[in-house]
Amino acid sequence: MNLWEKFNASFSENASKNAFCIEGRFYSYREFVEYINGSQIMLQEYVGDTGIPVGVICHNSIETFAAIFAIWFSGCYFVPLHPHHPAPVNAEKIQLSGLKYIFDSETELSAHEFQAETLCNKGLKSTITQAVSLQSDRAYILFTSGSTGKPKGVPINVKNLNAFVEGFLELYPDLTSADRFLQTYDLTSDAAFTGYVIPLLLGASVYTIPPRSIKYLSIVKILQEQQITWTQFTPSVLHYLRPYLKSLRFNALKHSHFGGESLPFNLISDWALCVPNAEISNIYGPTETTITCTIHRTEIDQLQERIYNGAISIGKPLKTVNILILDENDEIVGCGEKGELCIGGDQVMEGYISVSKADYSTFFVHNENGIQEKYYRSGDLVIQDEGGYLFFCGRKDDQLKISGYRIEPAEIELAISEVANGLKSKVSGYQSRTGTTGIVAFVEKIEISPEILKDKLRAVLPAIFIPEKIISIGQFPLNSNGKIDKSRLFEDYSNLIYE
């Protein structure tokens, strides 16, 4: 039985149970299948072949989830698109992935402008059961920020996704159809998959966050009202909740997962008091290695056992994940020594789409005992203790991780140059007073106001890429190597960065 057939069997077995709760409206598995059938019939009217990409404008709607499974059940693979990203951002993803058809249930995205046809599945249902096709090799394509200033397409195959599912479920055998999962991530993020792929395989219920709400307040409201047993969100959410933690209790929560950012002990220890019956899990995984590749599970009273530089361990690899930790000379480091985390195994993608050969420098083949295996260079520095637990120690480069998204400063710098007539900039991250990571852009000899520059950037970049701080400087300070001296920038303009 392949992965899609397993989903189909789960939907049939749990037909009378609740599959989703979306903005207060419950949908049973039986009704969800009817939505899938409707979208699948529409798709098959347009697409005469399997193994092709189909886009989905990802709204908080049952039709969006139905479109995803209709694509999978039809033997195709999907490309998620954000309804509020600037048109040039979506246009580039559509072009790079070769989309001809896009499901959209709510807005009228002018797909014809992007040379793609919109398939509107709003309210589309059918009781006519559709066959589940042989699955294609590929499951989906996500796009990550690129060091060249352009996004990179990450194709994840069904083999990769299936390996993640098996590794995850082996680690959490206590999860059942009685669990209630809170899906908090944007559906264009790889972290979102855990929040609906796992529960739908189990026959459990998925609860979503209203997109027009204040996210952290909605999380609290749903946790309280719906007796959620499993949730995952970024540590940034806890920074916003911190003033209220002493008054919050979520006794029904059994699994509290965090990912996308470093998890500080002093923050999670406060949260632990709110979830007295929950196990805390800290997860880690680049998009190229399929959702999550290492997990640290710990009981609340054991949180302090594995900490490095004030942060909780990112744990051990899932069962089909292999790791190497290499120094600058690509030599394997010893226990307790810092090095770059390199990831191999069945969860590692085959290769990017539509990128230069230089981007493939992040992959290499390791030969051990005559067996060759491809590894992905994460760019993340880690150490491993004697028990095999990994600890995140920072980045080799300037890449930022904000709310679970990887952001390359070069992509923002290129956008600034393009919208402001070659304006030179240096983009970096900084720690705000609330403890979250923000983006600051130092710009040389700017002739427009920072707010006007932000407005120009909003037309070409997703909102999460827009710098919170734009600081005008006369001339960039240089270090002895003739490169921009970032430490001097932070020293000279600290009053403006942290005001």
N, C-alpha and C positions, 0 to 999 in steps of 0.2 A: 504494500500500500504506500503510494507516494505521499508527499506532504499535503498536497491539495486534497487528495482522497481522505486523508486523516481529518482535515477540516470538515469536509462534507459529511463524514460519519459522525463527527461531534455535533454538527448542526442538526442532523436527523435524530440522534439519540437524545438531545436536549431541547427538542422542538418547543415544549411548553414553558421552558424556563426563560428568564429575562437575559437577553444578549447585551442590550445597551440601555443606558439611561442618558439621554441627551437633552439638556435644558429642561429637565423634569419630566420628559416623556419617555416611557418605557417601550421597548421593542422586544418581542419574544424572538427566539431563534427561528420559529416558523415564519414570522413576518419578515425577519431579516433575509431569509432565503427567498421570499417573494420579491424583495427589492433586488437581490442579486440576479434572480431570473429575469426581471424586467431589463436590467442593464445589460445582461449577457445577450438577450435577444436583440437589443438595439445594436450592440457591438458587432454581433455576427452578421447583421445586415450590411455593415460597412466594411468589416475586415474579413477577407476571404482566406486568410492565412494565419498560422500560428507563429510564435517566436518573434513578434514585432513589438516595438514600444508603443504604449498608449498613455497619454498624459491624464492626470487627475488634478483639477483645481481643488485643493484640500480645504473644505469648509468643515465646520462642526455640525455635520449632518449625517443621517443614516445613509443617504444616497452616496456620500463620499466613500464610506466604508464598503457599501455594496459595489461601487464601481471598482474598487481595488480587488475584491474577490471575483467579480465578473471577469476582470482582465486575467487574473490568475487561472480561473476555471476554464477560460477559453484558450489557454495555452500561450498567452502573451505575457509581457511584463510591464510594470508601470513606472511612470516618472512623476513624482509629486511636484506640484507647482503651488506657490503661495499666492492667495488671491490679492494680497496687499503689497506684494513686491512691485517695484517699478517695472514698467513694461519692458525696458531694455534688458533687465535681469532675466525675466521670464523668456523673452525672445531669444536670448543667447542659449538658455537651457534647451529650448525647443529645437533650435537649430543644431546644437551639438548632439542631441540625442536622436535627431531624425524623426520627430513626432509629426504624424499626419492627422491624428485624431486625439481630441481632448475631452474628457468628461467634465462637465461643469453643471452643478445643480442649483446654483443661486445667482451668481452674477453673470453679466453678459460680457465675458472676456472677448474682445474682438479677435477671435482666433484667426479670422481671415487675414488680419494684418500680419500674422506670424506664419502664414501659409499652412495653416492647420484648420481642421473642421471641428466645430464644437458639437458634442453629443450631449444634449440636455436631458438628464435623467431625473429631473425634479418630480417627485411623487410617482415615479415609474415602478410598477409592481406587476408580477405575473404569477399565477398558480401553476403554470406549465413548467414542469421540472426540466431543467437543462442538464445535459451530460457534462461531467467534469472531464475535460480533455487531458491527454497526456501532457504533463507539465513541460514547459520550455526549460532550457538550461538556465536562463536568467530569471531573477525574481524582481529586481528593481534597479533603478539608477538614482543615486543621490549626487548632489554637487557640493564640493567643499571649496573653501577659499584657497587660491593658488598663490605660491610665492612669486610667480611671474606677473601677478596682478590680474590674472584671469582665472575663473573658476575651473575646477577639474571634475570630470564626470567619473563617479565611482560605481561601476556595475557590480552588483552583488548577485551571485548565482544561487540557484535553489540549493545546491550542495552546501554553500556557505551558510545559508539561512537554516537549513536542516541541522547542520552541525551545532549552531548556536542553540537551537531549540532543544536538542538532545542534551547538550551540556548543561543548560539552564535547568531543565526539568529534573535531571539527575541530582542536581544540587539542592532542589526544593521539592522533595517527594511529597511533602505534606500539603501542597497546593491542590485544591479540588474544585469541583463545579459549584461548591457552596461559597467560594470566595468572591469578594467584591473588589475589583481592581479600579483604581483611580488613574486615568490616563491624563497626564498634565502637560505633555510636550506637544509642540507644533508638529503636525503630521509630515512636514518636510524634513524633520530631524530623525536621525537613526534611532535615538533614544525612545521615540514614540512607539516603535514596533513592539517592544516588550509589553507595553500597556494594552495592546489589543491582540497580538499574535498568540501570546501565551494563554491569556484567559479564554479566547475563542477556541483554542485546541482543547481546553479542559471542560468547556461548557459553562464557564463562570460568567459573571456579569461585568461589563465595562461601563464606567461612569466617566463622562467627559467634562471639561471645564468650558463654560461659556466664553467665547472669544472677546466679547465686549465688556467683560468684567475686570475688576482688579484681581489679578491671578491669585495672590497669596490669600486674599479674603475669601475667594471662591473655594480654594482648597480647604480652608478651615470650615466653611459652611457645609460643604459636601461631606467632609470627614465626620462632622458632628451629626448631620441629619440622616446619612445613609449607612452608617455603621460599616464604613470601608475597612477591609482587612489587609489590603496591599496597596502601597503607593510608592511612587518614585518621583523625586524632583531635585532640582539643583540646590546646593547649599545657599545660594543667593536668596532663595525663598525664606530660609530661616533667618537671614539677616533682617528681613522686613518684619518677620513675626516675632523677633526677639523681645520687643517691649511687652508682648502679650503672653509669652510662654508660661509665666507663673500661674496664669488663670485658665490655661487650656488643659484638657484631659481627653485622650482618645483611647478609651479602654478596649475598643473592638479591634484596633489595628494590631495585626500579627507580624507584618513585614513592612519595614520602613527602609526604602532604598534611596541612595543618593548617588549622583554621578554628574559628570560634565565639568566639575571644578574640584579643587582641593577641599577636603572635608576637615575643618579645624576641630580639634578635640573640645576646646572650650565652648564651641557653638553646639556641637552634637550632644555634649553632656547636659546642656540645658534642655534640649529637645527630648532627651531620653526620659526626663521626668514627666513629660506630657504623654508618653506612650509606654506605660509600665509593663504592658504585655507583649511588646513588639521586640523582634530581633532586628538589629541594625545591619544593613548591608551597604558597603561602599563599593561602587563598581567603576570599571575603567574599560575603555575600548575605542580606538580610532575607527572612523567610518570604514576604512579599508579592511578592517578585521571583523566586520559584521557585528554591530550593535555593542556587544560586551564581550571582552575576552578574559578579564580577570575580575574576581569578586572576593571581597572580604566580608565574611559573615561573623557577627559577634553578638553575644548577649549583652544587655545593658551594663551588667556588673563587670564585664570584661573589656569595656571600651578602652581603658587606660593601658592595656597590656601591650598594644602594638601601635606606637606613635613615633613619628620622626619629624623633627622641626615643628612640633605642635599639631601635625595632621595625622589622621587615621590611615592605616595601611590600605593599599588598593588590592591586597589579597593575593590569591593564587590563580593560575590559569585554569580555565574550564578544560574539560577532559580531552577535547580534540585540539587544544592550543599548545604549541611549543614555544619556548622563549630562549633567547640568548641575550646576555648583557655584555656589551662590547666596549672597550676603551677606544681612544682616538686612533689607535693602530689596528683596530678590528680584532684585537685579542680578547678572549673571554676573561672577564674579571672574576676575582674571588669573592667569597661571601663577605658582605659588609663594605665592598668597594663600589664606588659610583661608576656607572656606565650607561650607554644608550640602550634602551629596551628595544629589542628586535623580536618580531612576532611571526611564527610560522604555524602550519597546520591547516586543517580543512576550512577554517573560517576566513582565511586570507584570500582576498579577491585576486583575480587573474591579472588584471592590468587596467589602467585608465582608458577612457575613450577620448579621442580628439585632443591629445596633448602632445607636447614635444618630447623627444627622446630624453631630454634632460630630466623630465619628471620621473623617469623610470630609475633614476639613481637611488630612489628610496627603496628599491628592491635588490636583493642579491641572493645567490644560491649558496647554501652551506652544505658541505659534504662531510658526513659523519658515518664512519664504518661502511663506506661505499654507497650510502644512501644520500641522494641529493634532495634537498628541500628548499623551497623558496621562502625567504623571510622579508618582512616589511620593516624598514627603519622608521620607528615612530617619531624620532626626534626628542623623545622624552627621556630625561635622566632618572635613573632609579638605583636603589640598592636593594639587595635581597638578604634577609637574615638567615640564621641557621635553620629555622623552621620552614624556609621556602617562601616566606611572605615578602611581598614587594612594597617598596615605599617610594612615592613620587618625590623627586628632588628638583624639579624645574625643567626648563627647556634648553636645548642646545642652541636654538635660534630665537628670533623675536616673536614667534607665533603666539597669539593670545587665545585663551579659552574663556568664553563669556556665555553664561547660561547654556552651556552644552554645545555651543557653536565654536568651531575653529575659525579664527580670523587671522589672515595674513596682513600685516601692516602695509605690505607692498600693494595690495589691492586697493586700499584706501588712498595711498599716496598717488597711485596712477589715476584714480578718479579725481582727486584734487587737481592734478596737473591737467586733466582733460576738460574739466568744467571751468577752470580759472586760468586759461591761457598759459600753461606751462609753469604754474606756480610751484615752487620747490617746497617740499614738506618732509617732516619726520614724524611718523606716527608710532605711538607706544602705548603701553598699558600703565595704569597707576591704581593704587589701592585707595578707594574712597573712604570717607569717615565711617560709613556704614559697614565697611569690611568687604564690599563688593568690588570687582574689577571694572574700571572705567577706561575709556579711550581718550587720549589727549593727542592733538595734532599741533605741532609747532610749524608755523608757516613763515617763510622768509619774504619780507617786503610785501605784505598783503595790501591790496588797494581797495578791497571791499570789506564790509563788516563780517564778523564771524557768523552772524545769523543769516546773512544772504548766502554765504558759502555753504552753510548747513542746508539751506533750502535747495541749492543747486545739487548738493550731494544726494538729497532725498529723492531726486528724480532719476538717479542712476544706481543707487545702492540700497540694499535692505535696511530697515530702520536700525537693526542691531549694530550695523557697521558705522553709523553716524557718530563722530566724536562728541563726547559731552563737553570737552574743553577744546577750544581753538585759540591758540596763543600766537600773537604776531611778534616776530623778532626781527632785528635789523639784519643780522648775519649769523649763519650757523657757526658755532665754535668747532674746531677740528682737533682731533687728537694727533699724536706723533706719527700715526700711519696715514694721516691725511683724510681720515673718515670723520663723519659727524660724531662729536663727543656727546653721547646721550646723557652720561652722568652729569656733565656740566649743565646741560639743559635743565635737568631736574633740580640741580643745585641753584642755578641762577633764577629760575622761575617758580620755585617751590611755593611762594606766596600766592601765585595765580593758580597753580594746579590744585592746591589744597584749601583754597578759600571757601 
